[in-house]
Amino acid sequence: MKVNAQVFIIIITLCILSSGCEAKREHLIQGRTMGTTYHIKVVTGHFQSIAGLKEKIEKRLDEINQSMSTYIKTSEISRFNDLRQVGVKFKISDDFFQVMSVAQEIYQLSDGAWDGTVNPLVDLWGFGRGGRRQDIPPKNQIAALMPAVGFHHIDVIAPGYLIKKLETVTLDLSSIAKGYGVDQVAGVIRKEGFQNYLVEIGGEIFASGVREDGQQWRVGINRPRKDASVNDVYKVVRLQNKAFATSGDYRNFFEVDGIRYSHVIDPKTGYPVSSGVVSVSIIAGSCTFADGLSTAIMVMGLDKGIALVNRLGNVECLIVIEKQDGSLVDHYSAGFQTAVSGGKVQY
């Protein structure tokens, strides 16, 4: 039977526009970046291809690393840290400026609980490059580093400059840069015309649209126990067009006389936090913001953390407290339950 060409074109066009005609497929892209791994799932229709997408993603990630990796001696952040001039404008890329702008916002919102200059203390406590330790640093060594800690020692100037107000101040943005990487990779995928995808870098996530089966993306929160495996799921949340980040103190720590000292350092005291908070999960529109805020609330503690999130728009949190008897207690922000999983978190 002869089919009119015009009718055939109409049929094909309708098929393209109708999701029912498309054979959806979920693709996995994975690799390493920022000292960790990344996993990306992209849902395609019958006429879509992910050819060349991984190369574009890794190019973007490499650009971010060249800007903010302290492990690259020639990166922007390494050159800024080596700068020993006060009051001089240091030109930075748009990537660096965007992260520093969000960092400054979180620093101010959290009353200094998040602080990108705290890394010398992280190193001193044995959670950085200097190697592990199993003892508490001497008080005089902690005190000697405290004057150089303070994000207020750096001015962030539009359209893209940093100014040191203290010669010895240095930056480490590892607690926010992965989130920025997630946001930027999501942007690359979106620019290529894909609407349904999930991006994960080192546990920080952005979920767009839906899965291959039309359901919302499901994200697991690791059980906040020191002996829990990485596959031990404590809670499951459903995400759609949202970012998700979790911080915890149960992976990187040492114990002295039964007391746990974690890698999360309070920039105001110079000591690891001891608020009982073992895990903070944040849902927000931006993974950059969610990543930094989850670290800030680890330092702020339960009451101040919940109060801050409840004041913010489009942000929710789950804070897990470990009691003295070892039991875990969940605390939710006002809108967390309705923000995920149709009104409840799955256990």
Contacts in CASP RR format, 6 or more apart in sequence:
PFRMAT RR
TARGET T0000
AUTHOR 0000-0000-0000
METHOD contacts of the structure
MODEL  1
MKVNAQVFIIIITLCILSSGCEAKREHLIQGRTMGTTYHIKVVTGHFQSI
AGLKEKIEKRLDEINQSMSTYIKTSEISRFNDLRQVGVKFKISDDFFQVM
SVAQEIYQLSDGAWDGTVNPLVDLWGFGRGGRRQDIPPKNQIAALMPAVG
FHHIDVIAPGYLIKKLETVTLDLSSIAKGYGVDQVAGVIRKEGFQNYLVE
IGGEIFASGVREDGQQWRVGINRPRKDASVNDVYKVVRLQNKAFATSGDY
RNFFEVDGIRYSHVIDPKTGYPVSSGVVSVSIIAGSCTFADGLSTAIMVM
GLDKGIALVNRLGNVECLIVIEKQDGSLVDHYSAGFQTAVSGGKVQY
14 21 0 8 1.000
15 21 0 8 1.000
15 22 0 8 1.000
16 22 0 8 1.000
16 47 0 8 1.000
21 46 0 8 1.000
22 45 0 8 1.000
22 46 0 8 1.000
22 47 0 8 1.000
23 45 0 8 1.000
23 46 0 8 1.000
24 43 0 8 1.000
24 44 0 8 1.000
24 45 0 8 1.000
24 46 0 8 1.000
24 212 0 8 1.000
25 43 0 8 1.000
25 44 0 8 1.000
25 45 0 8 1.000
25 212 0 8 1.000
26 41 0 8 1.000
26 42 0 8 1.000
26 43 0 8 1.000
26 211 0 8 1.000
26 212 0 8 1.000
27 41 0 8 1.000
27 42 0 8 1.000
27 43 0 8 1.000
27 44 0 8 1.000
27 50 0 8 1.000
28 39 0 8 1.000
28 40 0 8 1.000
28 41 0 8 1.000
29 39 0 8 1.000
29 40 0 8 1.000
29 41 0 8 1.000
29 42 0 8 1.000
29 50 0 8 1.000
29 53 0 8 1.000
29 54 0 8 1.000
29 57 0 8 1.000
30 37 0 8 1.000
30 38 0 8 1.000
30 39 0 8 1.000
30 40 0 8 1.000
31 37 0 8 1.000
31 38 0 8 1.000
31 39 0 8 1.000
31 58 0 8 1.000
32 38 0 8 1.000
33 58 0 8 1.000
33 61 0 8 1.000
33 65 0 8 1.000
33 201 0 8 1.000
34 61 0 8 1.000
34 64 0 8 1.000
34 65 0 8 1.000
34 69 0 8 1.000
34 174 0 8 1.000
34 177 0 8 1.000
34 178 0 8 1.000
34 181 0 8 1.000
34 201 0 8 1.000
34 202 0 8 1.000
35 71 0 8 1.000
36 178 0 8 1.000
36 201 0 8 1.000
36 202 0 8 1.000
36 203 0 8 1.000
37 201 0 8 1.000
37 202 0 8 1.000
38 61 0 8 1.000
38 185 0 8 1.000
38 199 0 8 1.000
38 200 0 8 1.000
38 201 0 8 1.000
38 202 0 8 1.000
39 200 0 8 1.000
40 57 0 8 1.000
40 185 0 8 1.000
40 189 0 8 1.000
40 197 0 8 1.000
40 198 0 8 1.000
40 199 0 8 1.000
40 200 0 8 1.000
41 197 0 8 1.000
41 198 0 8 1.000
41 211 0 8 1.000
42 50 0 8 1.000
42 53 0 8 1.000
42 189 0 8 1.000
42 194 0 8 1.000
42 196 0 8 1.000
42 197 0 8 1.000
43 194 0 8 1.000
43 196 0 8 1.000
43 197 0 8 1.000
43 210 0 8 1.000
43 211 0 8 1.000
43 212 0 8 1.000
44 50 0 8 1.000
44 194 0 8 1.000
48 193 0 8 1.000
48 194 0 8 1.000
50 194 0 8 1.000
53 188 0 8 1.000
53 189 0 8 1.000
53 192 0 8 1.000
56 188 0 8 1.000
56 192 0 8 1.000
57 185 0 8 1.000
57 188 0 8 1.000
57 189 0 8 1.000
60 181 0 8 1.000
60 184 0 8 1.000
60 185 0 8 1.000
60 188 0 8 1.000
61 181 0 8 1.000
61 184 0 8 1.000
61 185 0 8 1.000
63 95 0 8 1.000
64 95 0 8 1.000
64 177 0 8 1.000
64 180 0 8 1.000
64 181 0 8 1.000
64 184 0 8 1.000
65 72 0 8 1.000
65 75 0 8 1.000
66 72 0 8 1.000
66 74 0 8 1.000
66 75 0 8 1.000
66 76 0 8 1.000
67 75 0 8 1.000
67 76 0 8 1.000
67 77 0 8 1.000
67 92 0 8 1.000
67 93 0 8 1.000
67 95 0 8 1.000
67 96 0 8 1.000
68 75 0 8 1.000
68 76 0 8 1.000
68 77 0 8 1.000
68 95 0 8 1.000
68 96 0 8 1.000
68 99 0 8 1.000
68 173 0 8 1.000
68 177 0 8 1.000
68 180 0 8 1.000
69 75 0 8 1.000
69 77 0 8 1.000
69 78 0 8 1.000
70 77 0 8 1.000
70 78 0 8 1.000
70 81 0 8 1.000
70 119 0 8 1.000
70 172 0 8 1.000
70 174 0 8 1.000
72 78 0 8 1.000
76 92 0 8 1.000
76 93 0 8 1.000
76 96 0 8 1.000
77 96 0 8 1.000
77 171 0 8 1.000
77 172 0 8 1.000
77 173 0 8 1.000
79 90 0 8 1.000
80 90 0 8 1.000
80 92 0 8 1.000
80 162 0 8 1.000
80 164 0 8 1.000
80 170 0 8 1.000
80 171 0 8 1.000
81 170 0 8 1.000
81 171 0 8 1.000
83 90 0 8 1.000
83 164 0 8 1.000
84 167 0 8 1.000
85 164 0 8 1.000
85 167 0 8 1.000
86 164 0 8 1.000
86 165 0 8 1.000
86 166 0 8 1.000
86 167 0 8 1.000
87 163 0 8 1.000
87 164 0 8 1.000
87 165 0 8 1.000
88 163 0 8 1.000
88 164 0 8 1.000
89 157 0 8 1.000
89 161 0 8 1.000
89 162 0 8 1.000
89 163 0 8 1.000
90 161 0 8 1.000
90 162 0 8 1.000
90 163 0 8 1.000
90 164 0 8 1.000
91 160 0 8 1.000
91 161 0 8 1.000
92 100 0 8 1.000
92 160 0 8 1.000
92 161 0 8 1.000
92 162 0 8 1.000
94 160 0 8 1.000
95 180 0 8 1.000
95 184 0 8 1.000
96 160 0 8 1.000
96 162 0 8 1.000
97 156 0 8 1.000
97 158 0 8 1.000
97 159 0 8 1.000
97 160 0 8 1.000
98 180 0 8 1.000
98 288 0 8 1.000
99 173 0 8 1.000
99 176 0 8 1.000
99 177 0 8 1.000
99 180 0 8 1.000
99 288 0 8 1.000
100 154 0 8 1.000
100 156 0 8 1.000
100 162 0 8 1.000
100 173 0 8 1.000
101 156 0 8 1.000
102 176 0 8 1.000
102 180 0 8 1.000
102 286 0 8 1.000
102 288 0 8 1.000
102 289 0 8 1.000
102 292 0 8 1.000
103 114 0 8 1.000
103 116 0 8 1.000
103 151 0 8 1.000
103 173 0 8 1.000
103 176 0 8 1.000
103 292 0 8 1.000
104 151 0 8 1.000
104 156 0 8 1.000
105 289 0 8 1.000
106 114 0 8 1.000
106 176 0 8 1.000
106 289 0 8 1.000
106 292 0 8 1.000
106 293 0 8 1.000
106 296 0 8 1.000
107 114 0 8 1.000
107 115 0 8 1.000
107 116 0 8 1.000
107 151 0 8 1.000
107 152 0 8 1.000
109 293 0 8 1.000
109 296 0 8 1.000
109 308 0 8 1.000
109 312 0 8 1.000
110 293 0 8 1.000
110 296 0 8 1.000
110 297 0 8 1.000
110 299 0 8 1.000
110 300 0 8 1.000
110 308 0 8 1.000
111 300 0 8 1.000
112 150 0 8 1.000
112 151 0 8 1.000
112 267 0 8 1.000
112 268 0 8 1.000
112 296 0 8 1.000
113 266 0 8 1.000
113 267 0 8 1.000
113 268 0 8 1.000
113 296 0 8 1.000
113 297 0 8 1.000
113 299 0 8 1.000
113 300 0 8 1.000
113 304 0 8 1.000
114 175 0 8 1.000
114 176 0 8 1.000
114 292 0 8 1.000
114 293 0 8 1.000
114 295 0 8 1.000
114 296 0 8 1.000
114 299 0 8 1.000
115 149 0 8 1.000
115 150 0 8 1.000
115 151 0 8 1.000
115 267 0 8 1.000
116 150 0 8 1.000
116 151 0 8 1.000
116 171 0 8 1.000
116 172 0 8 1.000
116 173 0 8 1.000
116 175 0 8 1.000
116 176 0 8 1.000
117 148 0 8 1.000
117 149 0 8 1.000
117 150 0 8 1.000
117 151 0 8 1.000
117 153 0 8 1.000
117 154 0 8 1.000
117 169 0 8 1.000
117 170 0 8 1.000
117 171 0 8 1.000
117 172 0 8 1.000
117 267 0 8 1.000
118 149 0 8 1.000
118 150 0 8 1.000
118 172 0 8 1.000
118 265 0 8 1.000
118 267 0 8 1.000
118 270 0 8 1.000
119 128 0 8 1.000
119 170 0 8 1.000
119 171 0 8 1.000
119 172 0 8 1.000
120 145 0 8 1.000
120 148 0 8 1.000
120 149 0 8 1.000
120 170 0 8 1.000
121 142 0 8 1.000
121 145 0 8 1.000
121 146 0 8 1.000
121 149 0 8 1.000
121 265 0 8 1.000
121 267 0 8 1.000
121 270 0 8 1.000
122 128 0 8 1.000
122 172 0 8 1.000
122 263 0 8 1.000
122 265 0 8 1.000
123 129 0 8 1.000
123 130 0 8 1.000
124 137 0 8 1.000
124 141 0 8 1.000
124 142 0 8 1.000
124 145 0 8 1.000
125 133 0 8 1.000
125 137 0 8 1.000
125 261 0 8 1.000
125 263 0 8 1.000
125 265 0 8 1.000
125 272 0 8 1.000
126 132 0 8 1.000
126 133 0 8 1.000
127 252 0 8 1.000
127 263 0 8 1.000
127 265 0 8 1.000
128 263 0 8 1.000
132 254 0 8 1.000
133 254 0 8 1.000
134 254 0 8 1.000
134 256 0 8 1.000
135 256 0 8 1.000
136 256 0 8 1.000
136 261 0 8 1.000
142 270 0 8 1.000
142 271 0 8 1.000
145 270 0 8 1.000
146 270 0 8 1.000
147 166 0 8 1.000
147 168 0 8 1.000
148 166 0 8 1.000
148 168 0 8 1.000
148 169 0 8 1.000
148 170 0 8 1.000
149 169 0 8 1.000
149 267 0 8 1.000
149 270 0 8 1.000
150 169 0 8 1.000
150 267 0 8 1.000
152 165 0 8 1.000
153 164 0 8 1.000
153 165 0 8 1.000
153 166 0 8 1.000
153 169 0 8 1.000
154 162 0 8 1.000
154 163 0 8 1.000
154 164 0 8 1.000
154 165 0 8 1.000
154 169 0 8 1.000
154 171 0 8 1.000
155 162 0 8 1.000
155 163 0 8 1.000
155 165 0 8 1.000
156 162 0 8 1.000
157 163 0 8 1.000
175 247 0 8 1.000
175 291 0 8 1.000
175 292 0 8 1.000
175 295 0 8 1.000
176 288 0 8 1.000
176 291 0 8 1.000
176 292 0 8 1.000
176 295 0 8 1.000
178 201 0 8 1.000
178 202 0 8 1.000
178 203 0 8 1.000
178 204 0 8 1.000
178 291 0 8 1.000
179 201 0 8 1.000
179 204 0 8 1.000
179 243 0 8 1.000
179 245 0 8 1.000
179 287 0 8 1.000
179 288 0 8 1.000
179 290 0 8 1.000
179 291 0 8 1.000
179 292 0 8 1.000
180 287 0 8 1.000
180 288 0 8 1.000
180 291 0 8 1.000
181 201 0 8 1.000
181 287 0 8 1.000
181 288 0 8 1.000
182 199 0 8 1.000
182 200 0 8 1.000
182 201 0 8 1.000
182 204 0 8 1.000
182 205 0 8 1.000
182 206 0 8 1.000
182 243 0 8 1.000
182 287 0 8 1.000
182 288 0 8 1.000
182 291 0 8 1.000
183 206 0 8 1.000
183 243 0 8 1.000
183 286 0 8 1.000
183 287 0 8 1.000
183 288 0 8 1.000
185 199 0 8 1.000
185 201 0 8 1.000
186 197 0 8 1.000
186 199 0 8 1.000
186 206 0 8 1.000
186 208 0 8 1.000
186 287 0 8 1.000
189 197 0 8 1.000
189 199 0 8 1.000
189 208 0 8 1.000
190 208 0 8 1.000
195 208 0 8 1.000
195 209 0 8 1.000
196 208 0 8 1.000
196 209 0 8 1.000
196 210 0 8 1.000
196 211 0 8 1.000
196 212 0 8 1.000
197 207 0 8 1.000
197 208 0 8 1.000
197 209 0 8 1.000
198 205 0 8 1.000
198 206 0 8 1.000
198 207 0 8 1.000
198 208 0 8 1.000
198 217 0 8 1.000
199 205 0 8 1.000
199 206 0 8 1.000
199 207 0 8 1.000
203 245 0 8 1.000
203 246 0 8 1.000
204 243 0 8 1.000
204 244 0 8 1.000
204 245 0 8 1.000
204 246 0 8 1.000
204 287 0 8 1.000
204 290 0 8 1.000
204 291 0 8 1.000
205 219 0 8 1.000
205 239 0 8 1.000
205 243 0 8 1.000
205 244 0 8 1.000
205 245 0 8 1.000
205 287 0 8 1.000
206 242 0 8 1.000
206 243 0 8 1.000
206 244 0 8 1.000
206 287 0 8 1.000
207 216 0 8 1.000
207 217 0 8 1.000
207 219 0 8 1.000
207 239 0 8 1.000
207 240 0 8 1.000
207 241 0 8 1.000
207 242 0 8 1.000
207 243 0 8 1.000
207 244 0 8 1.000
208 240 0 8 1.000
208 241 0 8 1.000
209 216 0 8 1.000
209 217 0 8 1.000
209 240 0 8 1.000
209 241 0 8 1.000
210 216 0 8 1.000
210 217 0 8 1.000
210 240 0 8 1.000
211 217 0 8 1.000
215 238 0 8 1.000
216 238 0 8 1.000
216 239 0 8 1.000
216 240 0 8 1.000
217 238 0 8 1.000
217 239 0 8 1.000
217 240 0 8 1.000
218 236 0 8 1.000
218 237 0 8 1.000
218 238 0 8 1.000
218 239 0 8 1.000
219 236 0 8 1.000
219 237 0 8 1.000
219 238 0 8 1.000
219 239 0 8 1.000
219 244 0 8 1.000
220 233 0 8 1.000
220 234 0 8 1.000
220 235 0 8 1.000
220 236 0 8 1.000
220 237 0 8 1.000
221 233 0 8 1.000
221 234 0 8 1.000
221 235 0 8 1.000
221 236 0 8 1.000
221 237 0 8 1.000
221 246 0 8 1.000
221 279 0 8 1.000
221 281 0 8 1.000
221 318 0 8 1.000
222 228 0 8 1.000
222 230 0 8 1.000
222 232 0 8 1.000
222 233 0 8 1.000
222 234 0 8 1.000
222 246 0 8 1.000
222 279 0 8 1.000
223 232 0 8 1.000
223 233 0 8 1.000
223 234 0 8 1.000
224 234 0 8 1.000
224 248 0 8 1.000
224 250 0 8 1.000
224 278 0 8 1.000
224 279 0 8 1.000
224 320 0 8 1.000
224 322 0 8 1.000
224 328 0 8 1.000
225 232 0 8 1.000
225 250 0 8 1.000
226 250 0 8 1.000
226 251 0 8 1.000
226 253 0 8 1.000
228 234 0 8 1.000
228 250 0 8 1.000
234 279 0 8 1.000
234 320 0 8 1.000
234 328 0 8 1.000
235 318 0 8 1.000
235 330 0 8 1.000
235 345 0 8 1.000
235 346 0 8 1.000
235 347 0 8 1.000
236 341 0 8 1.000
236 345 0 8 1.000
236 346 0 8 1.000
236 347 0 8 1.000
237 244 0 8 1.000
237 281 0 8 1.000
237 283 0 8 1.000
237 340 0 8 1.000
237 341 0 8 1.000
237 345 0 8 1.000
237 346 0 8 1.000
238 340 0 8 1.000
238 341 0 8 1.000
238 342 0 8 1.000
239 283 0 8 1.000
239 340 0 8 1.000
241 285 0 8 1.000
242 283 0 8 1.000
242 284 0 8 1.000
242 285 0 8 1.000
242 339 0 8 1.000
243 283 0 8 1.000
243 284 0 8 1.000
243 285 0 8 1.000
243 286 0 8 1.000
243 287 0 8 1.000
243 289 0 8 1.000
243 290 0 8 1.000
244 281 0 8 1.000
244 282 0 8 1.000
244 283 0 8 1.000
244 287 0 8 1.000
244 290 0 8 1.000
245 281 0 8 1.000
245 282 0 8 1.000
245 284 0 8 1.000
245 287 0 8 1.000
245 290 0 8 1.000
245 291 0 8 1.000
245 292 0 8 1.000
245 293 0 8 1.000
245 294 0 8 1.000
246 279 0 8 1.000
246 280 0 8 1.000
246 281 0 8 1.000
246 282 0 8 1.000
246 294 0 8 1.000
247 264 0 8 1.000
247 279 0 8 1.000
247 280 0 8 1.000
247 294 0 8 1.000
247 295 0 8 1.000
247 297 0 8 1.000
247 298 0 8 1.000
248 262 0 8 1.000
248 264 0 8 1.000
248 277 0 8 1.000
248 278 0 8 1.000
248 279 0 8 1.000
248 280 0 8 1.000
248 298 0 8 1.000
249 260 0 8 1.000
249 262 0 8 1.000
249 263 0 8 1.000
249 264 0 8 1.000
249 272 0 8 1.000
249 273 0 8 1.000
249 277 0 8 1.000
249 278 0 8 1.000
249 298 0 8 1.000
250 262 0 8 1.000
250 278 0 8 1.000
250 279 0 8 1.000
252 262 0 8 1.000
252 263 0 8 1.000
253 260 0 8 1.000
253 261 0 8 1.000
253 262 0 8 1.000
253 263 0 8 1.000
253 272 0 8 1.000
254 260 0 8 1.000
254 261 0 8 1.000
255 261 0 8 1.000
259 274 0 8 1.000
261 271 0 8 1.000
261 272 0 8 1.000
262 272 0 8 1.000
262 273 0 8 1.000
263 272 0 8 1.000
264 272 0 8 1.000
264 273 0 8 1.000
264 295 0 8 1.000
264 298 0 8 1.000
264 299 0 8 1.000
265 271 0 8 1.000
265 272 0 8 1.000
265 273 0 8 1.000
266 272 0 8 1.000
266 273 0 8 1.000
266 299 0 8 1.000
267 299 0 8 1.000
273 298 0 8 1.000
273 299 0 8 1.000
273 301 0 8 1.000
275 298 0 8 1.000
275 299 0 8 1.000
275 300 0 8 1.000
275 301 0 8 1.000
275 302 0 8 1.000
276 301 0 8 1.000
276 302 0 8 1.000
276 321 0 8 1.000
276 322 0 8 1.000
277 297 0 8 1.000
277 298 0 8 1.000
277 301 0 8 1.000
277 302 0 8 1.000
277 319 0 8 1.000
277 320 0 8 1.000
277 321 0 8 1.000
278 320 0 8 1.000
278 321 0 8 1.000
278 322 0 8 1.000
278 328 0 8 1.000
279 318 0 8 1.000
279 319 0 8 1.000
279 320 0 8 1.000
280 294 0 8 1.000
280 295 0 8 1.000
280 297 0 8 1.000
280 298 0 8 1.000
280 317 0 8 1.000
280 318 0 8 1.000
280 319 0 8 1.000
280 320 0 8 1.000
281 294 0 8 1.000
281 317 0 8 1.000
281 318 0 8 1.000
281 319 0 8 1.000
282 289 0 8 1.000
282 290 0 8 1.000
282 291 0 8 1.000
282 293 0 8 1.000
282 294 0 8 1.000
282 297 0 8 1.000
282 309 0 8 1.000
282 315 0 8 1.000
282 316 0 8 1.000
282 317 0 8 1.000
283 290 0 8 1.000
283 315 0 8 1.000
283 316 0 8 1.000
283 317 0 8 1.000
283 336 0 8 1.000
283 339 0 8 1.000
283 340 0 8 1.000
284 290 0 8 1.000
284 293 0 8 1.000
284 314 0 8 1.000
284 315 0 8 1.000
284 316 0 8 1.000
285 314 0 8 1.000
285 315 0 8 1.000
289 315 0 8 1.000
290 315 0 8 1.000
293 309 0 8 1.000
293 315 0 8 1.000
293 317 0 8 1.000
294 317 0 8 1.000
297 304 0 8 1.000
297 305 0 8 1.000
297 308 0 8 1.000
297 309 0 8 1.000
297 317 0 8 1.000
297 319 0 8 1.000
300 308 0 8 1.000
301 319 0 8 1.000
302 319 0 8 1.000
302 321 0 8 1.000
302 331 0 8 1.000
305 317 0 8 1.000
305 319 0 8 1.000
306 317 0 8 1.000
306 319 0 8 1.000
306 331 0 8 1.000
306 333 0 8 1.000
309 315 0 8 1.000
309 316 0 8 1.000
309 317 0 8 1.000
309 333 0 8 1.000
310 333 0 8 1.000
310 334 0 8 1.000
315 333 0 8 1.000
316 332 0 8 1.000
316 333 0 8 1.000
316 334 0 8 1.000
316 335 0 8 1.000
316 336 0 8 1.000
316 339 0 8 1.000
316 340 0 8 1.000
317 332 0 8 1.000
317 333 0 8 1.000
317 336 0 8 1.000
318 330 0 8 1.000
318 331 0 8 1.000
318 332 0 8 1.000
318 333 0 8 1.000
318 336 0 8 1.000
318 345 0 8 1.000
319 330 0 8 1.000
319 331 0 8 1.000
319 332 0 8 1.000
320 328 0 8 1.000
320 329 0 8 1.000
320 330 0 8 1.000
320 331 0 8 1.000
321 328 0 8 1.000
321 329 0 8 1.000
321 331 0 8 1.000
322 328 0 8 1.000
322 329 0 8 1.000
323 329 0 8 1.000
336 345 0 8 1.000
337 343 0 8 1.000
337 344 0 8 1.000
337 345 0 8 1.000
END
